[in-house]
Amino acid sequence: MPTIDDRALSVDHDDIDQLMIFPLTDIDFDRENDNDAFRNESEDSNQPITFKGFRPQMTLKQRRRSLLSTGLSIPPPNSNVSLWRNAGSSLPPPSPVVSPVDRWKKAVRKIRSQKDPWADFHLEKLPSENVIRHRYNALKRQWVVDTASVKIEKEPFNHGAMRVCYRLKKLSNVHMGDWSQQSHNYVAKRYMENVCREVYFEDVHLQMDAKLWGEEYNRHRPPKQVDIIQMCVLEFKDRPGSPLFHLEHFIDGHYMKYNSNSGFVEETLRLTPQAFSHFTFECSSHKMIVVDIQGVGDLWTDPQIHTSDGKTYGDGNLGTKGMALFFHSHICNCICESFGLSKFDLAPSEEVKQEDFIKLQLSNSVTQVRGLEERYVADSPSKEGFDFLEFFNSRSVSMASSALSWNSEDDFGGQFSPRNNRDEESMSVDTCQSSVSPSYRRRHRLTSESDESASATMSNEEERDRFHLASKMMARPSSVAFEMDRLAVRNLQTLGDSVLGQIHHDLAMYHEIGRFVRPTEQFDVAAAMYHEQQAAELGVKDAILTMANIFLGMPHDGLSTITVPDTTENRDRGIEYMTMAAHSGDRAAMLFMAKAYETGIGLDGEKSFKDAVKWYEKAANMMQEDESGEFDAMMNDPVYQIKASIAQMYVVGGYGLEKDPSYAGELFSEAAERATAAMKGRLANKYFALAEEAWAQEEEE
């Protein structure tokens, strides 16, 4: 038994009684007979073992009572232990110390000794088939092809929305021959409908990239670490058509879908899956978000990734619309706060509707933060962002996405040891603890990686550090306030620049079509206006024009049923939004502001020929299309009309513009030539005549 030191004796007696003592023995542990066996096993095994600690079994008070029942004396509280020992009292002999490694190895052996959950299905009696296995190595961004021997059921045992599931056993590549002892349980999945063969490979690629984000999440030391199951493609070459299957390890437990790619959130509102999705959005600098979290506990499978451009990752990638659906139902929790993730801006009416869910979340959640989580540092608004989409789509060397190392000669048989690398682990090479931070441990190179050169290993380490630093330092919060500061500092008020703004615009459109209400209910007008306003503030062209048209009382396609009173304040706000659209490069807004300054309409009669000329010239210089690619100069306010309008103001002068008939004549002449090229002969003759009049006026003066 461990000795009681003086520090423990100096604690208050009531506090000592409640101290917990960790167990000295394990369940069913024969200390005398098993110590040598475990020691030898530990020395002979090459498998790394991880120990996470045990829960205490009794309090100090219970231990003291146990000693009294055996007739042993114990030191009184607040006494000097050395004097007490000298008085002749004796302590029981210390028990043999059992190392955490031995305890963990015994637990692993117990698990392996359990009955095969698929034993009653007798898969070992089925005929074996040779298959081609395609595994994706995320570190090298390459596909690894080899062969394997499997036995698969003829009929599926379960199905999802798109795929059916078959029980399958795969024989270990190392221990050949014994299907009952050296094969492992897998689940083979196949699409119900015929799909392109590339879809199977795209799904594996998606899952391994999502696993990469799971590793990055674990680097920040969350209360519960997560992992995403390895997946590969099996090709049954001896069957007609060489059909493809997805292959994953069978995970025994209660399967749960925590959120979806369209905003669904599971009723118990678990904290970790929702915080993980929020984490991926901010740490990818709004470039992507991992959703559709499902699996057993925090071991997940079949995720989906939404990207800001809506490309890659299959038909389930809904782009910013999918991101909008996630944030409408997302409630930031204590894990989000411990990571420093910012709260997504919602309308007051939406926050009221979330109050019941917040109460439910607080009552159901059991995960507690420990204060050890690493908060990421948001990028400075003046820094250039890291393009994660470019990293994933064009990188030559990918970061590893697994906490396990790759041994291409062995099987994934050591699945009960969290750091034991086996067959399927070829898809990734890394540990969750590796980091550039000194507080984390780097992964130690195992013998299975001895074929890699030192220079290649260094390159991989540098790539991991690059990704970690990028996700850690280039993260962007989800708040509108920070995004506006970023746009202002970088002078990025251009069309389509802000992903966050597009998400708010999509939310406004979802409100308008009634996505969040019953069919018979009116949509939340206040929430729709709130999100459209946020999108407009962030420079989304469609949102800016919608808000401008609403406040100016003009026809508008977005939020078409919403109107506001015709007041001076609302008209002023409309002019502000239209000016924003013009500064953002929208040609229609430029022409609106030019005509408003020319005529004074909408500006309470205040004309400014100088400002009108400025906006007309900017619109005229956009010869083919604007930033959105939607303008054709030959169909909407052609340049010859704009030149003629500018010329007319120079003929008259005033309102901040100096009169210049000579320059006006040149502009009329240019307008006439452009009208002639556009086959507008009568209009061209009119402009030639106006040019002659302007030059004549110059001669008279």
ABEGO torsion letter per residue (X at the ends): XBBBBAAAAABBAAAAAABBBBBABBBGBBAAAAAAAAAAAAAABABBBBBAEBBBABBAAAAAAAAAAAGBBBBBBGBBAAAAAAAGBBBBBBBBBBBAAAAAAAAAAAAAABBBAAAAAGAAABBBBBBBBBBBBAAAGBBBBBBBBBBBBABBABBBAABBBBBBBBBBAABBGBAAAABBBBBBBBBABBBBAAAAAAAAAAAAAAAAAAAAAAAAGBABBBBBBBBBBBBBAABBGGBBBBBBBBBBEBBBBABBAAGBBBAAGBAAAAAAAAAAAAAAGGABBBBGBBEBEABBBGBBBBBAAGBEGEAABAEAAAAAAAAAABBBBAAAAAAGBBBBBBBAAAAAAAAAAAAAAAAABABBBAGABBBBBBBBAABBBBBAAAAAAABABBBBABABBBBAABBAAAAABAABBBAAAAABBBBAABBABAABBBBBBBAAAAABBAAAAAAAAAAAAAAAAAAAAABBBABAAAAAAAAAAAGABBBGABAAAAAAAAAAAAAAAGAABBAABBBBAAAAAAAAAAAAAAGBAAAAAAAAAAAAGBBBABGAABBBBBBAAAAAAAAAAAAAAAAAGBAAAAAAAAAAAAAGBGAGGBBBAAAAAAAAAAAAABAABBAAGABBAAABGBAAAAAAAAAAAAAAEEGGBBBBAAAAAAAAAAAAAAAAAAGBAAAAAAAAAAAAAAAAAAAAX
